[in-house]
Amino acid sequence: MHRIPFGKNSPIEEGVVKPAVYLQHGLLCSSADWVMGIAAKSLGYILADAGFDVWLGNYRGNHYSREHCELNPDRNDFWYFSWDHNGVYDIPAMIDTVLLYTGQEKVHYVGHSMGTTAFMVMMQERPEYKEKVKMANLLAPVAYVEHMRSPIRLLTPFVDSIEWIADHLGLGEFLPDSWLMDVLAELVCEPGWLEIACESVIFLLCGFDPEQTNDTLMSTIVHHTPAGTSTFTVLQYGQEVGTGGFHAYDYGNNNDEHYTNFGPHGPPEYDPATFTVPLSLYWSQNDWLAEPSDVLRLVSQLPNIFDDYEVPYAQWNHLDYLYGIDADTLVYPRVVENMWDAEDDYINGRDIVKD
């Protein structure tokens, strides 16, 4: 994990405890994505300047999370994980770390993309963590992906074959120069298509918004991203495109080795009605992964929505929440405002509810 305990505009003050916020990146990203640009346009620095104690998490398998007591990332068994494991183990471990070091009882949560997916997994599979989160801000929330426009959906007819290849040929790590990327590029990239999107896996999978792209930031982005993940993590989204559900990883004939309650139609489903922590959702119309109809399906089932915010920009894309030129005006102020409103309710003993 990385930490920004104070900001240039919010120094440490004796006797003042800054509320802790834990930021969790999404698919193929890392903690670096929250601090990629200048301070005025990077959410990690903005939150530190706003008065928060900022903690930046990393999922297993990326640049910063390749150490293990027993497993070697150069061997395939290290990569036997999906975003179920991120929600059941990784996020809870990092929340506990924040609480241990700060002495606080609860954290604010900000997640993007797969940082929202695994958070929702935690809400169901580790319900005790509902008592450790004040409010969660879900940027581009990804639960249902039936209408996903990302090329990940093109993998759906082949998920069983790809899983077999990854398992038996030692290709558990999802690499930008892998055979799987070559397949995606061949399926998607046509003459005249955006060159940057075909050269970078993150844009190829998540979309590209030229109007919101800071050209001077691109070299920094491609230097840090993709940060790494497992092939099984990507395949789990492909499985969900095919089923239309929000469910645990489908191990096929081996489900009985992993689950005690899987049904005739596959692995256990995640139920948004159980996600009772106050949630603020931020979504947009031009998102390849968090497609609006899928987001609205999720919203209709959530029991405790603090804020439901559609970004007022028609072409706002999945990665604009991280790199968009206008993220500091269209999204981040709303996040900061919601967090301070929730914090005010929390310290005054009120239920965290949007006015």
C-alpha positions as CSV (number, residue, x, y, z in Angstrom):
1,M,0.0,0.0,0.0
2,H,1.0,3.6,-0.4
3,R,-0.1,6.5,1.8
4,I,-0.5,10.3,1.6
5,P,-1.0,11.3,5.2
6,F,-1.5,15.0,4.5
7,G,-1.5,17.5,1.7
8,K,0.3,20.7,0.9
9,N,-2.9,22.6,1.5
10,S,-3.9,20.4,4.5
11,P,-0.8,19.9,6.8
12,I,-0.8,17.9,9.9
13,E,-2.2,19.7,12.9
14,E,-1.6,18.7,16.5
15,G,-4.7,17.0,17.9
16,V,-6.5,16.8,14.6
17,V,-7.2,13.3,13.3
18,K,-7.8,13.2,9.5
19,P,-10.5,10.8,8.4
20,A,-8.9,7.9,6.5
21,V,-9.9,7.1,3.0
22,Y,-8.9,3.9,1.1
23,L,-8.7,4.1,-2.7
24,Q,-8.8,0.8,-4.7
25,H,-7.8,0.7,-8.4
26,G,-9.5,-1.3,-11.1
27,L,-8.7,-3.8,-13.8
28,L,-5.0,-3.8,-14.9
29,C,-4.3,-0.7,-12.9
30,S,-2.4,0.2,-9.7
31,S,-2.1,2.8,-6.9
32,A,-0.2,5.0,-9.3
33,D,-3.3,5.8,-11.3
34,W,-4.7,7.9,-8.4
35,V,-1.6,10.2,-8.6
36,M,-0.6,10.1,-12.2
37,G,-1.1,13.7,-13.1
38,I,-0.4,17.0,-11.4
39,A,-1.7,17.5,-7.9
40,A,-4.6,19.6,-8.9
41,K,-5.9,16.9,-11.2
42,S,-5.1,13.7,-9.3
43,L,-7.7,12.3,-6.9
44,G,-5.2,11.0,-4.4
45,Y,-3.6,14.5,-4.0
46,I,-7.0,16.2,-4.1
47,L,-8.3,14.1,-1.2
48,A,-5.1,14.8,0.8
49,D,-5.5,18.5,0.2
50,A,-9.1,18.3,1.2
51,G,-8.2,17.0,4.7
52,F,-8.2,13.2,4.4
53,D,-5.5,10.6,5.3
54,V,-5.2,8.9,1.9
55,W,-4.3,5.2,1.5
56,L,-3.8,3.7,-1.9
57,G,-4.3,-0.1,-2.3
58,N,-2.9,-2.6,-4.8
59,Y,-4.5,-5.9,-5.8
60,R,-2.4,-9.1,-5.9
61,G,-0.4,-9.5,-9.1
62,N,0.3,-6.0,-10.1
63,H,3.6,-4.2,-10.1
64,Y,3.5,-3.7,-6.3
65,S,1.9,-6.9,-5.3
66,R,4.0,-9.8,-6.6
67,E,5.5,-11.0,-3.3
68,H,4.1,-14.1,-1.5
69,C,5.3,-16.2,1.3
70,E,5.2,-19.4,-0.7
71,L,4.1,-18.8,-4.3
72,N,6.3,-17.5,-7.2
73,P,4.7,-15.1,-9.7
74,D,6.9,-16.8,-12.4
75,R,4.9,-19.9,-11.8
76,N,1.3,-20.4,-12.9
77,D,-0.1,-21.4,-9.4
78,F,0.4,-17.8,-8.3
79,W,-2.2,-16.6,-10.8
80,Y,-5.1,-18.9,-9.8
81,F,-7.3,-16.0,-8.6
82,S,-10.2,-14.0,-9.9
83,W,-11.8,-10.8,-8.5
84,D,-13.7,-13.0,-6.0
85,H,-10.4,-13.3,-4.2
86,N,-9.8,-9.6,-4.4
87,G,-13.1,-9.0,-2.6
88,V,-12.8,-11.9,0.0
89,Y,-9.1,-11.4,0.9
90,D,-7.3,-8.4,-0.6
91,I,-9.6,-5.5,0.2
92,P,-10.4,-6.7,3.8
93,A,-6.7,-7.1,4.5
94,M,-6.0,-3.5,3.3
95,I,-8.9,-2.1,5.2
96,D,-7.6,-3.8,8.3
97,T,-4.2,-2.3,7.7
98,V,-5.6,1.2,7.4
99,L,-7.6,0.8,10.7
100,L,-4.6,-0.7,12.5
101,Y,-2.2,2.1,11.6
102,T,-4.7,5.0,12.1
103,G,-6.5,3.7,15.1
104,Q,-9.8,4.6,13.4
105,E,-12.9,2.4,13.5
106,K,-14.1,3.0,9.9
107,V,-12.8,4.2,6.6
108,H,-14.2,6.0,3.6
109,Y,-13.9,3.9,0.4
110,V,-13.3,4.9,-3.2
111,G,-13.1,2.3,-5.9
112,H,-12.9,2.4,-9.6
113,S,-14.0,-0.4,-12.0
114,M,-12.8,-3.7,-10.6
115,G,-12.3,-1.7,-7.3
116,T,-16.1,-1.5,-7.2
117,T,-16.7,-5.1,-8.3
118,A,-14.6,-6.6,-5.6
119,F,-16.0,-4.2,-3.0
120,M,-19.4,-5.6,-3.7
121,V,-18.1,-9.1,-3.4
122,M,-16.8,-8.2,0.1
123,M,-20.1,-6.8,1.1
124,Q,-21.7,-10.2,0.6
125,E,-18.9,-12.6,1.4
126,R,-17.4,-10.6,4.3
127,P,-20.4,-8.9,5.9
128,E,-18.5,-7.9,9.0
129,Y,-16.8,-5.3,6.9
130,K,-20.0,-3.3,6.6
131,E,-19.2,-2.1,10.1
132,K,-15.8,-0.8,8.9
133,V,-16.9,1.4,6.0
134,K,-18.6,4.8,6.4
135,M,-19.5,5.2,2.8
136,A,-18.3,3.8,-0.5
137,N,-17.8,5.9,-3.6
138,L,-18.1,3.6,-6.7
139,L,-16.6,5.2,-9.8
140,A,-17.9,3.4,-12.9
141,P,-19.5,0.6,-10.9
142,V,-19.2,-2.8,-12.5
143,A,-21.5,-5.6,-11.3
144,Y,-23.7,-6.7,-14.2
145,V,-22.0,-6.6,-17.6
146,E,-24.5,-8.2,-19.9
147,H,-24.4,-5.1,-22.2
148,M,-20.7,-4.4,-21.8
149,R,-19.2,-2.8,-25.0
150,S,-15.6,-3.7,-24.1
151,P,-13.9,-6.3,-26.3
152,I,-13.9,-8.5,-23.3
153,R,-17.3,-9.6,-24.4
154,L,-15.8,-11.1,-27.5
155,L,-14.1,-13.6,-25.3
156,T,-17.4,-15.0,-24.0
157,P,-17.8,-17.9,-26.5
158,F,-14.2,-19.0,-25.8
159,V,-13.9,-18.6,-22.1
160,D,-13.7,-22.4,-21.5
161,S,-11.0,-22.8,-24.1
162,I,-9.0,-19.8,-22.9
163,E,-9.2,-21.1,-19.3
164,W,-7.9,-24.4,-20.4
165,I,-5.0,-22.8,-22.3
166,A,-4.1,-20.5,-19.3
167,D,-4.3,-23.4,-16.9
168,H,-2.4,-26.1,-18.8
169,L,0.1,-23.9,-20.7
170,G,1.2,-21.7,-17.8
171,L,-0.4,-18.5,-19.1
172,G,-2.1,-17.4,-15.9
173,E,-0.8,-13.9,-16.0
174,F,-2.6,-11.5,-18.3
175,L,0.2,-9.9,-20.2
176,P,0.0,-7.0,-22.7
177,D,2.1,-8.9,-25.2
178,S,0.3,-12.2,-24.8
179,W,-1.4,-14.3,-27.4
180,L,-4.8,-13.3,-25.9
181,M,-4.0,-9.6,-26.6
182,D,-3.2,-10.5,-30.2
183,V,-6.5,-12.1,-30.5
184,L,-8.4,-9.1,-29.1
185,A,-6.5,-6.6,-31.3
186,E,-7.2,-8.8,-34.4
187,L,-10.9,-8.8,-33.5
188,V,-11.2,-5.1,-32.7
189,C,-8.6,-3.1,-34.5
190,E,-9.5,-2.2,-38.1
191,P,-7.7,0.2,-40.5
192,G,-8.2,3.8,-39.2
193,W,-8.9,2.7,-35.6
194,L,-7.2,4.6,-32.8
195,E,-3.6,3.6,-32.8
196,I,-3.1,4.3,-29.1
197,A,-6.0,2.0,-28.2
198,C,-4.6,-0.9,-30.2
199,E,-1.1,-0.4,-28.7
200,S,-2.2,-0.2,-25.1
201,V,-4.3,-3.0,-23.5
202,I,-5.9,-0.7,-21.0
203,F,-7.4,1.5,-23.7
204,L,-8.2,-1.5,-25.9
205,L,-10.3,-3.1,-23.1
206,C,-11.8,0.1,-21.5
207,G,-12.3,2.6,-24.3
208,F,-10.8,5.8,-25.4
209,D,-12.1,9.4,-25.3
210,P,-9.8,11.7,-27.4
211,E,-11.5,14.9,-26.1
212,Q,-10.7,14.1,-22.5
213,T,-7.2,12.8,-23.2
214,N,-4.2,14.8,-21.9
215,D,-1.6,14.0,-24.6
216,T,1.3,15.0,-22.3
217,L,0.2,12.4,-19.8
218,M,0.0,9.5,-22.2
219,S,3.7,8.5,-21.8
220,T,3.3,8.4,-18.0
221,I,0.1,6.3,-18.3
222,V,1.6,3.7,-20.6
223,H,4.7,3.5,-18.4
224,H,2.6,2.4,-15.4
225,T,-0.3,0.7,-17.1
226,P,-1.1,-2.1,-17.5
227,A,0.1,-3.0,-14.1
228,G,-0.8,-6.7,-14.2
229,T,-3.5,-9.1,-13.3
230,S,-4.5,-12.7,-13.8
231,T,-6.2,-14.1,-17.0
232,F,-8.9,-15.6,-14.8
233,T,-9.8,-12.1,-13.6
234,V,-10.5,-11.0,-17.1
235,L,-12.3,-14.2,-17.9
236,Q,-14.7,-13.8,-15.0
237,Y,-16.1,-10.7,-16.7
238,G,-16.4,-12.7,-19.9
239,Q,-18.4,-15.4,-18.1
240,E,-20.8,-12.8,-16.8
241,V,-21.4,-11.3,-20.2
242,G,-22.7,-14.8,-21.3
243,T,-24.8,-15.4,-18.2
244,G,-26.2,-11.9,-17.6
245,G,-25.6,-12.4,-13.9
246,F,-23.4,-11.1,-11.1
247,H,-21.8,-14.2,-9.8
248,A,-18.7,-15.9,-8.5
249,Y,-16.2,-17.5,-10.8
250,D,-17.6,-20.5,-12.7
251,Y,-15.3,-23.5,-12.4
252,G,-17.6,-25.6,-14.5
253,N,-17.3,-29.3,-13.5
254,N,-15.1,-28.3,-10.5
255,N,-17.6,-26.0,-8.9
256,D,-18.3,-28.5,-6.1
257,E,-14.6,-28.2,-5.0
258,H,-15.0,-24.4,-4.5
259,Y,-18.7,-23.9,-3.4
260,T,-21.1,-25.6,-1.1
261,N,-24.1,-23.6,-2.4
262,F,-23.8,-23.5,-6.2
263,G,-27.0,-24.2,-8.1
264,P,-28.0,-26.0,-11.3
265,H,-27.3,-22.8,-13.3
266,G,-23.7,-22.2,-12.0
267,P,-21.8,-20.6,-9.1
268,P,-23.4,-18.5,-6.4
269,E,-24.9,-15.2,-7.3
270,Y,-24.1,-11.9,-5.6
271,D,-27.2,-10.1,-4.3
272,P,-27.0,-6.3,-4.4
273,A,-29.8,-6.2,-1.8
274,T,-27.3,-7.3,0.8
275,F,-24.9,-4.3,0.1
276,T,-26.3,-2.1,2.9
277,V,-23.3,0.2,3.3
278,P,-24.2,3.8,2.1
279,L,-23.1,3.9,-1.6
280,S,-22.4,6.8,-3.9
281,L,-22.4,5.8,-7.6
282,Y,-20.8,7.8,-10.4
283,W,-21.6,6.6,-14.0
284,S,-21.7,7.8,-17.6
285,Q,-23.2,7.2,-20.9
286,N,-20.1,6.3,-22.9
287,D,-18.6,3.7,-20.6
288,W,-17.6,0.5,-22.3
289,L,-17.5,-1.6,-19.0
290,A,-20.1,0.1,-16.8
291,E,-22.7,0.3,-19.5
292,P,-25.6,2.5,-18.4
293,S,-28.4,-0.1,-18.6
294,D,-26.3,-2.5,-16.5
295,V,-25.6,0.2,-13.9
296,L,-29.3,1.1,-13.7
297,R,-30.1,-2.6,-13.1
298,L,-27.6,-2.5,-10.2
299,V,-29.0,0.8,-8.9
300,S,-32.6,-0.6,-8.9
301,Q,-31.5,-3.3,-6.4
302,L,-29.3,-1.4,-4.0
303,P,-30.9,-0.6,-0.6
304,N,-28.9,2.4,0.6
305,I,-27.9,4.8,-2.1
306,F,-26.3,8.1,-0.8
307,D,-25.8,9.6,-4.3
308,D,-26.6,8.5,-7.8
309,Y,-24.6,10.7,-10.1
310,E,-24.5,10.7,-13.9
311,V,-21.5,12.5,-15.2
312,P,-22.8,15.5,-17.2
313,Y,-20.7,14.8,-20.3
314,A,-22.0,12.6,-23.1
315,Q,-18.7,11.0,-24.1
316,W,-17.3,10.4,-20.5
317,N,-15.4,7.1,-20.7
318,H,-14.4,4.4,-18.2
319,L,-10.8,5.7,-17.9
320,D,-11.8,9.4,-17.8
321,Y,-12.4,8.9,-14.0
322,L,-8.7,8.5,-13.7
323,Y,-7.1,10.5,-16.6
324,G,-9.9,12.8,-17.9
325,I,-8.9,16.4,-18.4
326,D,-12.1,17.6,-16.7
327,A,-12.3,14.9,-13.9
328,D,-11.3,17.7,-11.5
329,T,-14.4,19.6,-12.3
330,L,-17.0,17.0,-13.4
331,V,-16.3,14.2,-10.9
332,Y,-13.9,14.8,-8.0
333,P,-15.7,17.8,-6.4
334,R,-18.8,15.6,-6.1
335,V,-16.7,12.8,-4.5
336,V,-15.2,15.2,-2.0
337,E,-18.5,16.8,-1.2
338,N,-20.2,13.4,-0.6
339,M,-17.4,12.2,1.6
340,W,-17.5,15.3,3.8
341,D,-21.3,15.1,4.1
342,A,-21.0,11.5,5.1
343,E,-18.2,12.3,7.5
344,D,-20.3,15.0,9.1
345,D,-23.2,12.5,9.6
346,Y,-20.7,10.0,11.0
347,I,-19.1,12.2,13.6
348,N,-22.5,13.6,14.7
349,G,-23.9,10.1,15.2
350,R,-26.5,10.4,12.4
351,D,-27.4,7.9,9.8
352,I,-25.4,8.6,6.6
353,V,-28.2,9.8,4.3
354,K,-28.0,12.3,1.4
355,D,-30.2,15.4,2.1
